Amino acid sequence: MKELVEMIAKALVDHPDEVVVIETVKDGDTHLELKVAESDMGKVIGKQGRIARAIRTVVKAAGMKTDERIIIDIV
């Protein structure tokens, strides 16, 4: 899942070299922390959080194949 989030984020931002995804597992849930450049934050979040919600939806759907619960935090 880490690679999926990283690929989507790099396609959206102006500074793809600054995209970092940190994966941790807590209580059986996978937590992904997405870090982007300050100037790219709006592109990843989108108006009213629509892009962030879409990223979460895609990753949630991909996680259902493997019965994983995935939580994404944008930092």
C-alpha positions as protocol buffer text, in pm:
chain_id: "A"
residue {
  index: 1
  type: MET
  ca { x: 0 y: 0 z: 0 }
}
residue {
  index: 2
  type: LYS
  ca { x: 292 y: 229 z: 71 }
}
residue {
  index: 3
  type: GLU
  ca { x: 396 y: 219 z: -294 }
}
residue {
  index: 4
  type: LEU
  ca { x: 41 y: 294 z: -411 }
}
residue {
  index: 5
  type: VAL
  ca { x: 10 y: 605 z: -193 }
}
residue {
  index: 6
  type: GLU
  ca { x: 358 y: 720 z: -294 }
}
residue {
  index: 7
  type: MET
  ca { x: 281 y: 679 z: -664 }
}
residue {
  index: 8
  type: ILE
  ca { x: -47 y: 873 z: -639 }
}
residue {
  index: 9
  type: ALA
  ca { x: 110 y: 1155 z: -436 }
}
residue {
  index: 10
  type: LYS
  ca { x: 409 y: 1191 z: -670 }
}
residue {
  index: 11
  type: ALA
  ca { x: 172 y: 1225 z: -966 }
}
residue {
  index: 12
  type: LEU
  ca { x: -11 y: 1512 z: -794 }
}
residue {
  index: 13
  type: VAL
  ca { x: 271 y: 1733 z: -662 }
}
residue {
  index: 14
  type: ASP
  ca { x: 528 y: 1970 z: -814 }
}
residue {
  index: 15
  type: HIS
  ca { x: 812 y: 1835 z: -597 }
}
residue {
  index: 16
  type: PRO
  ca { x: 787 y: 1453 z: -621 }
}
residue {
  index: 17
  type: ASP
  ca { x: 1132 y: 1407 z: -468 }
}
residue {
  index: 18
  type: GLU
  ca { x: 999 y: 1542 z: -136 }
}
residue {
  index: 19
  type: VAL
  ca { x: 717 y: 1286 z: -106 }
}
residue {
  index: 20
  type: VAL
  ca { x: 775 y: 1051 z: 188 }
}
residue {
  index: 21
  type: VAL
  ca { x: 544 y: 772 z: 304 }
}
residue {
  index: 22
  type: ILE
  ca { x: 609 y: 610 z: 642 }
}
residue {
  index: 23
  type: GLU
  ca { x: 434 y: 282 z: 716 }
}
residue {
  index: 24
  type: THR
  ca { x: 369 y: 153 z: 1068 }
}
residue {
  index: 25
  type: VAL
  ca { x: 150 y: -127 z: 1199 }
}
residue {
  index: 26
  type: LYS
  ca { x: -45 y: -73 z: 1522 }
}
residue {
  index: 27
  type: ASP
  ca { x: -308 y: -306 z: 1665 }
}
residue {
  index: 28
  type: GLY
  ca { x: -343 y: -487 z: 1333 }
}
residue {
  index: 29
  type: ASP
  ca { x: -408 y: -163 z: 1141 }
}
residue {
  index: 30
  type: THR
  ca { x: -165 y: -22 z: 888 }
}
residue {
  index: 31
  type: HIS
  ca { x: -97 y: 349 z: 937 }
}
residue {
  index: 32
  type: LEU
  ca { x: 50 y: 542 z: 644 }
}
residue {
  index: 33
  type: GLU
  ca { x: 190 y: 888 z: 709 }
}
residue {
  index: 34
  type: LEU
  ca { x: 219 y: 1096 z: 392 }
}
residue {
  index: 35
  type: LYS
  ca { x: 459 y: 1390 z: 398 }
}
residue {
  index: 36
  type: VAL
  ca { x: 484 y: 1638 z: 110 }
}
residue {
  index: 37
  type: ALA
  ca { x: 643 y: 1978 z: 57 }
}
residue {
  index: 38
  type: GLU
  ca { x: 463 y: 2269 z: 222 }
}
residue {
  index: 39
  type: SER
  ca { x: 379 y: 2421 z: -117 }
}
residue {
  index: 40
  type: ASP
  ca { x: 223 y: 2093 z: -238 }
}
residue {
  index: 41
  type: MET
  ca { x: -4 y: 2040 z: 62 }
}
residue {
  index: 42
  type: GLY
  ca { x: -305 y: 2198 z: -109 }
}
residue {
  index: 43
  type: LYS
  ca { x: -265 y: 1977 z: -415 }
}
residue {
  index: 44
  type: VAL
  ca { x: -272 y: 1661 z: -206 }
}
residue {
  index: 45
  type: ILE
  ca { x: -566 y: 1772 z: 11 }
}
residue {
  index: 46
  type: GLY
  ca { x: -773 y: 1942 z: -259 }
}
residue {
  index: 47
  type: LYS
  ca { x: -1076 y: 2164 z: -222 }
}
residue {
  index: 48
  type: GLN
  ca { x: -1273 y: 2062 z: 85 }
}
residue {
  index: 49
  type: GLY
  ca { x: -1049 y: 1754 z: 116 }
}
residue {
  index: 50
  type: ARG
  ca { x: -1180 y: 1586 z: -198 }
}
residue {
  index: 51
  type: ILE
  ca { x: -845 y: 1459 z: -325 }
}
residue {
  index: 52
  type: ALA
  ca { x: -742 y: 1333 z: 19 }
}
residue {
  index: 53
  type: ARG
  ca { x: -1077 y: 1154 z: 48 }
}
residue {
  index: 54
  type: ALA
  ca { x: -1030 y: 1000 z: -298 }
}
residue {
  index: 55
  type: ILE
  ca { x: -681 y: 875 z: -206 }
}
residue {
  index: 56
  type: ARG
  ca { x: -820 y: 720 z: 113 }
}
residue {
  index: 57
  type: THR
  ca { x: -1103 y: 555 z: -84 }
}
residue {
  index: 58
  type: VAL
  ca { x: -868 y: 399 z: -339 }
}
residue {
  index: 59
  type: VAL
  ca { x: -635 y: 268 z: -68 }
}
residue {
  index: 60
  type: LYS
  ca { x: -926 y: 137 z: 137 }
}
residue {
  index: 61
  type: ALA
  ca { x: -1057 y: -52 z: -166 }
}
residue {
  index: 62
  type: ALA
  ca { x: -713 y: -199 z: -233 }
}
residue {
  index: 63
  type: GLY
  ca { x: -683 y: -299 z: 132 }
}
residue {
  index: 64
  type: MET
  ca { x: -1012 y: -487 z: 122 }
}
residue {
  index: 65
  type: LYS
  ca { x: -853 y: -742 z: -111 }
}
residue {
  index: 66
  type: THR
  ca { x: -609 y: -841 z: 163 }
}
residue {
  index: 67
  type: ASP
  ca { x: -846 y: -776 z: 457 }
}
residue {
  index: 68
  type: GLU
  ca { x: -627 y: -490 z: 582 }
}
residue {
  index: 69
  type: ARG
  ca { x: -748 y: -175 z: 750 }
}
residue {
  index: 70
  type: ILE
  ca { x: -539 y: 117 z: 628 }
}
residue {
  index: 71
  type: ILE
  ca { x: -535 y: 463 z: 782 }
}
residue {
  index: 72
  type: ILE
  ca { x: -372 y: 755 z: 597 }
}
residue {
  index: 73
  type: ASP
  ca { x: -252 y: 1070 z: 771 }
}
residue {
  index: 74
  type: ILE
  ca { x: -136 y: 1365 z: 564 }
}
residue {
  index: 75
  type: VAL
  ca { x: 131 y: 1563 z: 746 }
}
